[in-house]
Amino acid sequence: MKKTRKPHKPRKLPKCVRPEEFKQLIKVTPKKDRVARISFLLAYGAGMRVSEVKRCSPEHFRENSIFIPESKYGVERIVPIPKGWKKEFTKDLPPIKSIRTLQRKFKKYSKLAKLNPQYSFHSLRHGFATRLMESGVPPNQVQVLMGHSNLATTSIYTRANPIDALKNYEELF
């Protein structure tokens, strides 16, 4: 008897937080909740995974980068960060209890910011990758910054954004 294959499902575009949404998220996140603010900035501004953010400590910060000793696949990587982040993030960097804590904080504040309820903490990382691709950073460089082992993983961000496509269409006609 022949086995039947399931039909191939096309990969959906990742749910990503847009710049204006991120600004709103930071706006509703209290300054006293340093864990949330720093975590959101690292995920959105440096493309760090939630597990990498959780393990981040002051000694991982360099002047303009963060050294990630063990990423998802046990590979070291260096992620660039804007000047000034090291000073801001390493002073009184609070310990993060768990990954779940970060995910709960994201859900709490994203709800306050009235963001898409389908967003997850990982949507911040997707926002980072999408911004890079939309800014014209070559896919192989995005791959390195994201810590992807395979360029095919990075290629999901090269798909056209329907909103941007519509804007471009309207500008032409």
Secondary structure, DSSP 4 states (H G I P E B T S, - for coil): -PPPPPPPPPPPPPP---HHHHHHHHHHS-TT-HHHHHHHHHHHHH---HHHHHH--GGGB-SSEEEESS-TTS--EEEE--TTHHHHHHTT-PPP--HHHHHHHHHHHHHHTT--TT--THHHHHHHHHHHHHTT--HHHHHHHHT-SSHHHHGGGGSPPHHHHHHHHHHH-
